[in-house]
């Protein structure tokens, strides 16, 4: 059985991994529409996370 501390840690790890994958996709993105869509996803996952300019 998981404690709230474990759930909190797992949620944080999952969010961090998702942000890393989205940032990598953003770096590989080709068009401005795709970049904008990925930036919106990053903002949804973590509103305070910095988004790389290029």
C-alpha positions in Angstrom: 0.0 0.0 0.0 1.4 3.4 -0.9 1.6 6.3 1.5 0.8 9.8 0.5 4.5 10.5 0.5 5.1 7.8 -2.1 2.2 9.0 -4.3 3.6 12.6 -4.1 7.1 11.4 -5.1 5.8 9.3 -8.0 3.6 12.2 -9.3 6.6 14.5 -9.2 8.8 12.0 -11.0 6.2 11.4 -13.7 5.6 15.1 -14.2 9.4 15.7 -14.5 9.8 12.9 -17.0 6.9 14.2 -19.1 8.4 17.7 -19.1 11.7 16.3 -20.2 10.0 14.4 -23.1 8.0 17.5 -24.1 11.1 19.7 -24.0 12.9 17.2 -26.3 10.0 17.2 -28.7 10.0 21.0 -28.6 13.8 21.1 -29.5 13.1 18.7 -32.5 9.9 20.6 -33.6 10.0 21.9 -37.1 7.1 24.4 -37.5 5.8 27.2 -35.4 2.4 25.6 -35.0 3.9 22.5 -33.6 6.1 24.5 -31.2 3.1 26.5 -30.0 1.1 23.3 -29.4 4.0 21.7 -27.4 4.5 24.9 -25.4 0.8 24.8 -24.4 1.2 21.2 -23.3 4.2 22.2 -21.2 2.2 25.0 -19.6 -0.6 22.6 -18.8 1.7 20.1 -17.1 3.6 22.6 -15.1 2.6 26.3 -15.3 5.6 27.6 -13.5 8.2 25.5 -15.5 10.5 27.6 -17.7 10.0 27.0 -21.4 13.1 27.2 -23.6 13.0 30.0 -26.2 14.8 28.0 -28.9 
